[in-house]
């Protein structure tokens, strides 16, 4: 069995008066890509934010590489090697592409070879290196957000809905990028696009009502439309 890099045990998260996560048990193996699926409002984004320490669990435990990070501050979690790409992307629109990436380089400088590796995934970033990030297209902004997360080696990437609203051609480029990325980085991905998750996912967890209701291999879920209907209320094929 693969080593478990990230583990959530009985995690509950409250946001104000709302009880969003209601006992999440989740394991993310080291290496490869784990997909987190579920209907809107199931708690997927809250799970990522709880892992990242942006919202703290009110009960339960979050472990990363064997260390308890349940109550850790977000900067400390980042320094431990976890990077987060939110659905909103969170880029600095007035800063150039270069400046956005420099801000994410904890060492204060960027490795030239790693930059060229990133440009291989996202050549548009090299073209618009000195352009304000706010002037880029939606797909290009998403590239900036992902590139910023991997500008230095990370032990775990948390990525929320990277293909949302993007054109098919851009999504195909992302598939190519993520296929190579998962060979060197462990990824936990919240996503709804069927082609994207089926071509990339190694393992999958499905959320409903603030809990994990299914966990297994992505290929098994992709091949079982009856299970898709049971867990998600519709076939994953409608997300194409």
Secondary structure, DSSP 8 states (H G I E B T S, - for coil): ---EEEEEEEEEEEETTEEEEEEEEEEEESSSEEEEEE-TTSSHHHHHHHHTTSS--SEEEEEETTEE-TT--HHHHHHTTEEEE-TT----TTSBHHHHHHHH-TTSS--HHHHHHHHHH-HHHHHTTTSBGGGS-HHHHHHHHHHHHTSS--SEEEEE-TTTT--HHHHHHHHHHHHHHTTTSEEEEE---HHHHHHH-SEEEEEETTEEEEEEEHHHHHH-HHHHHHHHSS-GGGG-
